[in-house]
Amino acid sequence: MELPVIICMTLVCGIFTILASYKALNILQLESYRIRGFFRYLKRSVYDLISRYFAYAFFSFTSMLVYVMCLSGREYYDLIGYAFYLIISVVFVYAIAKEKKKTPLKFTARIKRIYLPITLLSFGLAFVSLFFTRNTILLYSLCGLLPLFVIPIVLISAVIVSPIEKAIAKKYLKSCEKKLEDYKTVSVGITGSYGKTTAKNILQKMLAQKFSVLASPKSFNTPMGLARTVNNDLEPNQIFVAEMGARYVGDVAELVDIIKPDYGVITSIGAQHLESFGSIDKVIQTKFEMAKVNKMLFLNGDDENIAKNADKFVAKDTVLSGANGGLVTYKDVSCCAEGVKFTLVMPDGEFEVNSKLLGEYVPSMVALCASVAHEMGVESALIAKAVGELEPVPHRLQLIKNDKAIVIDDAYNANPKGAEFALRALEKFDGTKIIITPGLVELGKLQEEYNEILGSKIAKVCDYALVVGVNSKALLKGIKKENTACKAQKFDFLSQAMAHYATLNIENPVVLFENDLPDNL
């Protein structure tokens, strides 16, 4: 085959390999660029991504090979067979592009850096395969099999740029640490299996009654997310409230080392990210890494795992709060469809408060944050005032009302305890109760068990259950076990569940969206 033809074919093969890498790169980004997380996704999805690339390679390979073996006889006739590869490649890339994505690939600087070795490897592999092959059948075989190398190319490229990424990250983290030190910033770190974003917003509101406060936005709870917040937004004389997430042992300790918070808060400890942690004991160990804070640790005494393990992990000043006693407690709780009313018991008095936040866990979070705010010098009356000004956190038991339905958006919740609180909140409403959920994820070997338990709880509260995806079987098993009037139906995709919901002729619907999975779950 002539060199110009080989070069053209190399360009085409390389371009389609690069375009086909979009999906794999998207998953890698969602897994925070962790290779082990990528492999867990493959296992979790029953190797769906590998199956896609295999199908792409299989149809390309077989269609070209059949043509070459049966119909071609001249060199340029052979090229007609290459059209099969082109057609299948266009269809595959188009399908990836049109696939509905909750979190599309973000073309960050890091992704652009990874794309450089992907490009070089894709074109290089295509050229080597074509240039050194003289046998026509073998040449077409290699062209068709190139999609099988997409995942290795993406992972190898990520490894190649990892030293550069570590150097860049180190620079940004050092800048963050220096800025915090130069400004002598008073900071608060908040972690927990659930409730940390809610607690962050509550504490920000309380502290803002007296101080200038910067809180990490949205779910910026990773080292680079917090560093970006500090580097871009922190100003002198601001208190910094940092949400700290974790999926692995050591994650909270790493964040504490970077931010060096004066005060630490642990909202809850439960069964979340068990797939990566491995056990609840490691979750407990990781959350209590917050005990490394400089001054004082604040704990939610209402949480069983916190109360049981505080003495084991904490060796410094600790402040408990909650219904069972502590610096700040609460009583006379009344939950309804409009929010939560309760009496907040502060060291210097009692305050009747009325919060628009939904959920029985709200008084615990308020008492916990009130302990921090009180210790930092905010007057009790201002703390109580802040509770009444709290607005619902988007996608976390957020109440949305329209002419057609009442919607409880709990899409960002993905743990058993949080789901239980959501169902209890739903129970307070009048009307036909509907849940749309893919269930609970990242629970490892216990995932089926936890989803069956969730199904049982759904059956006791909901009139309709539209369950989606891989957990449907376990959810339906739990629902049917209760033998209630709950009408349950399974769907492969959320869009199908939503389309079915639109066909239901229901009066006064109250719809709970419980957990909206990202594309890697």
Secondary structure by P-SEA (a helix, b strand, c coil): ccaaaaaaaaaaaaaaaaaaaaaaaaaaaaacccaaaaaaaaaaacaaaaaaaaaaaaaaaaaaaaaaacccccaaaaaaaaaaaaaaaaaaaaaaaaccccccccccaaaaaaaaaaaaaaaaaaaaaccccccaaaaaaaaaacccaaaaaaaaaaaaaaaaaaaaaaaaaaaaaaaaaaacccbbbbbcccaaaaaaaaaaaaaaccccccccccccccaaaaaaaaaccccccbbbbbbbbbcccaaaaaaaaaccccbbbbcccccccccccccaaaaaaaaacccccccbbbbccccaaaaaccccccccbbbbbcccccccccccccccccbbbbbbbcccccccccccccccaaaaaaaaaaaaaaaacccaaaaaaaaaaccccccccbbbbccccccccccccccaaaaaaaaaaaaacccbbbbbcccccccccaaaaaaaaaaaaaaaccccccccccaaaaaaaaaaaacccbbbbbbccaaaaaaaaaaccccbbbbbbcccccccc
